[in-house]
């Protein structure tokens, strides 16, 4: 089962006191959350617990944009998802909320809330899958990432994938101008020969 698989992984609790994450929707938890992400260098799972601050208002962990980076491979980030007001990341900035440069990353039941409304969006991406930042040409297209059972709130591009094999399904997209944005590049001998862009 999914729960059995999670139990078999090395699990990091985001509210482990050693990180100092507050999760009150007021405190900036960026540095503390990045410390937890670094502890996932060997893979495993990051569990995002619900706090009282998330009830009825969306995610409760406040972060800066263009800062959080997950570079580890084979990582699952999940919460006890029950509705669009699930646990996750909240920002008032402009840019991506989390960048994934590793492969085999899975988001399950995590919410992302940027600053915006149905007509004005200032958050560019919730999740940016980007192996190009590692200088990859051929291999970055095999991210094999998965985003499921997540609630994305008040963002422009819920998921942006530069590469391929980013599977997005069973999510609740709310107030998103574009749900999914993707780029697929084809290389021959290290030279870019074609480019495909698509979204739904």
Buried (B, 14 or more C-beta within 10 A) or exposed (E): EEEEEBEEBEBBBBBBEEBBBBBBBEBEBBBBBBBBBEBBEEBBBBBBBBBEBBEEEBBBBBBBBBBBBBBBBBBBBBBEBEEBBBBBBBBBBBBBBBBBBBBBBBBBBBBBBBBBEEEEBBBBBBBBBBBBBEEBBEEBBBBBBBBBBBBBBBBBBBBBBBBBBBEBEEBBBBBBBBBBBBBBBEEEEEEEEEEEEEBE
